Amino acid sequence: MGKLFVIDGTDGSGKQTQFEKLKERFDQEGIDYRTVSFPNYDSRSSSLVKMYLSGEFGDHAKDISPYIASTFYAGDRYATYTKDYKEYYENGGIILADRYTTANMVHQTGKIEKDEDKEKFLNWLSDFEFGLYGLPKPDEVFLLKMPVDTAIELIKDRDNKFTHSGEKDIHERDVQHLRDSYQAACYVAKKYNWYAIECVKDGEIRTREDIHEEIFQEIKKHI
């Protein structure tokens, strides 16, 4: 089997930026790899995800059960895995993922209040995607953590990339969901021992280069 490294994070943390910088670094270093991004907006498999995020099933994130919402994302991941990178991964290839099951763990767990219910959901989700669907488990997950108030300021003028209008999705426009998701991210990262990266240090946002170097040096230990 190959290696799967996931870049994930709370809203406004610079996930896409770090993903792109990692690709550039791998190219410079001559490391063979493939990439995948979730949701896979270029595929029909993300149709239900788009409907969910655009508010077709409910205007607020908590209107939709975390279990139901998770099935939309899981189907997208299964289709993408089997069609796009399964053979490469099973033959020892390195996969860089821009979000993964980890994003569901953060956003959907944020809808759940009691710790015992969080644990029940996370166990179900892991069994569903890694057991039933047979998706590969990440070798390491890098969680970028941006304080919520800073994140809100950073994303306030950001367009959503999957809508023609650029309107924010039901996660991005729900401030309480952003706060709940941040707390869930801290909870889940501790549970699964993810590599958590603080994007703010001594009251200042760290540079992209500083964060990138930390991620790359950690990945080098595994390849």
C-alpha positions as a Python dict, from the first residue, in 0.01 Angstrom:
ca = {
    (1, 'M'): (0, 0, 0),
    (2, 'G'): (99, 360, -49),
    (3, 'K'): (94, 665, 175),
    (4, 'L'): (-195, 905, 228),
    (5, 'F'): (-129, 1250, 373),
    (6, 'V'): (-425, 1478, 444),
    (7, 'I'): (-427, 1857, 469),
    (8, 'D'): (-734, 1968, 662),
    (9, 'G'): (-825, 2247, 896),
    (10, 'T'): (-1077, 2482, 1041),
    (11, 'D'): (-1236, 2749, 821),
    (12, 'G'): (-1003, 3026, 704),
    (13, 'S'): (-691, 2833, 804),
    (14, 'G'): (-531, 2827, 458),
    (15, 'K'): (-585, 2462, 368),
    (16, 'Q'): (-582, 2526, -6),
    (17, 'T'): (-271, 2743, 15),
    (18, 'Q'): (-76, 2479, 207),
    (19, 'F'): (-197, 2207, -28),
    (20, 'E'): (-68, 2401, -330),
    (21, 'K'): (264, 2478, -162),
    (22, 'L'): (308, 2112, -78),
    (23, 'K'): (250, 2016, -441),
    (24, 'E'): (512, 2269, -552),
    (25, 'R'): (760, 2133, -298),
    (26, 'F'): (704, 1773, -404),
    (27, 'D'): (763, 1877, -766),
    (28, 'Q'): (1085, 2055, -670),
    (29, 'E'): (1207, 1757, -471),
    (30, 'G'): (1122, 1514, -752),
    (31, 'I'): (879, 1314, -536),
    (32, 'D'): (625, 1109, -730),
    (33, 'Y'): (270, 1168, -604),
    (34, 'R'): (-91, 1223, -697),
    (35, 'T'): (-348, 1460, -552),
    (36, 'V'): (-714, 1447, -465),
    (37, 'S'): (-950, 1715, -332),
    (38, 'F'): (-1277, 1669, -149),
    (39, 'P'): (-1550, 1739, -220),
    (40, 'N'): (-1463, 1642, -578),
    (41, 'Y'): (-1656, 1926, -739),
    (42, 'D'): (-1547, 1822, -1090),
    (43, 'S'): (-1727, 1489, -1057),
    (44, 'R'): (-2097, 1402, -1063),
    (45, 'S'): (-2030, 1212, -742),
    (46, 'S'): (-2037, 1541, -548),
    (47, 'S'): (-2392, 1629, -660),
    (48, 'L'): (-2554, 1556, -323),
    (49, 'V'): (-2277, 1743, -143),
    (50, 'K'): (-2343, 2050, -357),
    (51, 'M'): (-2715, 2029, -287),
    (52, 'Y'): (-2648, 2000, 86),
    (53, 'L'): (-2402, 2291, 100),
    (54, 'S'): (-2620, 2516, -112),
    (55, 'G'): (-2906, 2473, 135),
    (56, 'E'): (-3141, 2255, -68),
    (57, 'F'): (-3196, 2022, 229),
    (58, 'G'): (-3205, 2295, 493),
    (59, 'D'): (-3083, 2651, 543),
    (60, 'H'): (-2871, 2568, 847),
    (61, 'A'): (-2605, 2301, 899),
    (62, 'K'): (-2787, 2150, 1197),
    (63, 'D'): (-3104, 2104, 989),
    (64, 'I'): (-2941, 1793, 840),
    (65, 'S'): (-2837, 1494, 1051),
    (66, 'P'): (-2459, 1444, 1065),
    (67, 'Y'): (-2520, 1082, 966),
    (68, 'I'): (-2716, 1175, 654),
    (69, 'A'): (-2478, 1451, 550),
    (70, 'S'): (-2183, 1217, 593),
    (71, 'T'): (-2326, 968, 345),
    (72, 'F'): (-2317, 1237, 74),
    (73, 'Y'): (-1946, 1296, 126),
    (74, 'A'): (-1865, 927, 168),
    (75, 'G'): (-2022, 841, -168),
    (76, 'D'): (-1814, 1112, -333),
    (77, 'R'): (-1495, 977, -176),
    (78, 'Y'): (-1575, 619, -272),
    (79, 'A'): (-1641, 707, -637),
    (80, 'T'): (-1327, 920, -658),
    (81, 'Y'): (-1109, 654, -494),
    (82, 'T'): (-1223, 365, -709),
    (83, 'K'): (-1209, 562, -1035),
    (84, 'D'): (-910, 789, -988),
    (85, 'Y'): (-638, 668, -753),
    (86, 'K'): (-702, 323, -603),
    (87, 'E'): (-462, 136, -831),
    (88, 'Y'): (-187, 394, -788),
    (89, 'Y'): (-226, 391, -409),
    (90, 'E'): (-235, 10, -385),
    (91, 'N'): (88, -4, -585),
    (92, 'G'): (270, 209, -329),
    (93, 'G'): (194, 561, -452),
    (94, 'I'): (186, 875, -240),
    (95, 'I'): (-146, 1060, -222),
    (96, 'L'): (-183, 1420, -106),
    (97, 'A'): (-542, 1494, -9),
    (98, 'D'): (-704, 1833, 28),
    (99, 'R'): (-954, 1732, 298),
    (100, 'Y'): (-1087, 1381, 348),
    (101, 'T'): (-1308, 1186, 590),
    (102, 'T'): (-1140, 1413, 843),
    (103, 'A'): (-1351, 1709, 725),
    (104, 'N'): (-1670, 1517, 805),
    (105, 'M'): (-1527, 1432, 1144),
    (106, 'V'): (-1484, 1804, 1213),
    (107, 'H'): (-1795, 1961, 1057),
    (108, 'Q'): (-2047, 1690, 1137),
    (109, 'T'): (-1921, 1621, 1489),
    (110, 'G'): (-1964, 1994, 1550),
    (111, 'K'): (-2340, 1941, 1524),
    (112, 'I'): (-2339, 1701, 1819),
    (113, 'E'): (-2347, 1823, 2179),
    (114, 'K'): (-2279, 1525, 2408),
    (115, 'D'): (-1937, 1357, 2411),
    (116, 'E'): (-2094, 1011, 2420),
    (117, 'D'): (-2291, 1094, 2105),
    (118, 'K'): (-1978, 1234, 1942),
    (119, 'E'): (-1799, 906, 2009),
    (120, 'K'): (-2090, 705, 1871),
    (121, 'F'): (-2091, 912, 1550),
    (122, 'L'): (-1714, 901, 1500),
    (123, 'N'): (-1706, 524, 1548),
    (124, 'W'): (-1991, 485, 1299),
    (125, 'L'): (-1823, 712, 1043),
    (126, 'S'): (-1488, 533, 1069),
    (127, 'D'): (-1653, 194, 1022),
    (128, 'F'): (-1865, 325, 734),
    (129, 'E'): (-1584, 477, 528),
    (130, 'F'): (-1279, 271, 625),
    (131, 'G'): (-1461, -55, 690),
    (132, 'L'): (-1767, -82, 466),
    (133, 'Y'): (-1640, 136, 179),
    (134, 'G'): (-1280, 21, 219),
    (135, 'L'): (-1130, 368, 183),
    (136, 'P'): (-767, 401, 293),
    (137, 'K'): (-690, 541, 635),
    (138, 'P'): (-458, 844, 636),
    (139, 'D'): (-97, 792, 740),
    (140, 'E'): (-97, 1143, 883),
    (141, 'V'): (-350, 1424, 909),
    (142, 'F'): (-233, 1784, 931),
    (143, 'L'): (-497, 1998, 1099),
    (144, 'L'): (-454, 2372, 1051),
    (145, 'K'): (-615, 2558, 1341),
    (146, 'M'): (-723, 2918, 1291),
    (147, 'P'): (-901, 3094, 1582),
    (148, 'V'): (-1266, 3146, 1491),
    (149, 'D'): (-1279, 3525, 1518),
    (150, 'T'): (-971, 3556, 1296),
    (151, 'A'): (-1118, 3306, 1051),
    (152, 'I'): (-1447, 3496, 1024),
    (153, 'E'): (-1256, 3809, 927),
    (154, 'L'): (-1043, 3622, 674),
    (155, 'I'): (-1333, 3452, 493),
    (156, 'K'): (-1588, 3734, 499),
    (157, 'D'): (-1511, 3840, 140),
    (158, 'R'): (-1419, 3497, 6),
    (159, 'D'): (-1630, 3353, -276),
    (160, 'N'): (-1744, 2993, -267),
    (161, 'K'): (-1577, 2804, -551),
    (162, 'F'): (-1859, 2565, -638),
    (163, 'T'): (-2143, 2816, -682),
    (164, 'H'): (-2173, 3043, -981),
    (165, 'S'): (-2286, 3328, -758),
    (166, 'G'): (-2000, 3280, -512),
    (167, 'E'): (-2250, 3276, -224),
    (168, 'K'): (-2118, 3120, 95),
    (169, 'D'): (-2238, 2768, 176),
    (170, 'I'): (-2444, 2674, 480),
    (171, 'H'): (-2129, 2600, 681),
    (172, 'E'): (-1948, 2925, 601),
    (173, 'R'): (-2240, 3158, 666),
    (174, 'D'): (-2332, 2999, 1000),
    (175, 'V'): (-2111, 3159, 1266),
    (176, 'Q'): (-2227, 2919, 1536),
    (177, 'H'): (-2139, 2626, 1312),
    (178, 'L'): (-1790, 2771, 1264),
    (179, 'R'): (-1747, 2791, 1641),
    (180, 'D'): (-1886, 2441, 1696),
    (181, 'S'): (-1664, 2300, 1422),
    (182, 'Y'): (-1355, 2457, 1575),
    (183, 'Q'): (-1429, 2294, 1909),
    (184, 'A'): (-1500, 1965, 1732),
    (185, 'A'): (-1169, 1991, 1546),
    (186, 'C'): (-982, 2019, 1876),
    (187, 'Y'): (-1176, 1721, 2013),
    (188, 'V'): (-1122, 1498, 1710),
    (189, 'A'): (-756, 1591, 1663),
    (190, 'K'): (-683, 1484, 2018),
    (191, 'K'): (-882, 1160, 1981),
    (192, 'Y'): (-701, 1052, 1663),
    (193, 'N'): (-364, 1209, 1740),
    (194, 'W'): (-360, 1433, 1434),
    (195, 'Y'): (-69, 1668, 1375),
    (196, 'A'): (-224, 1998, 1486),
    (197, 'I'): (-72, 2322, 1360),
    (198, 'E'): (-148, 2652, 1531),
    (199, 'C'): (-183, 2917, 1259),
    (200, 'V'): (-155, 3202, 1509),
    (201, 'K'): (148, 3238, 1734),
    (202, 'D'): (201, 3516, 1990),
    (203, 'G'): (-103, 3697, 1853),
    (204, 'E'): (24, 3701, 1493),
    (205, 'I'): (-75, 3486, 1196),
    (206, 'R'): (221, 3267, 1099),
    (207, 'T'): (362, 3301, 749),
    (208, 'R'): (261, 3054, 481),
    (209, 'E'): (626, 2956, 440),
    (210, 'D'): (670, 2883, 810),
    (211, 'I'): (366, 2657, 822),
    (212, 'H'): (461, 2485, 498),
    (213, 'E'): (808, 2401, 622),
    (214, 'E'): (667, 2244, 937),
    (215, 'I'): (433, 2025, 732),
    (216, 'F'): (696, 1920, 479),
    (217, 'Q'): (957, 1829, 738),
    (218, 'E'): (704, 1609, 916),
    (219, 'I'): (604, 1433, 591),
    (220, 'K'): (971, 1362, 510),
    (221, 'K'): (983, 1140, 817),
    (222, 'H'): (730, 906, 655),
    (223, 'I'): (854, 880, 295),
}
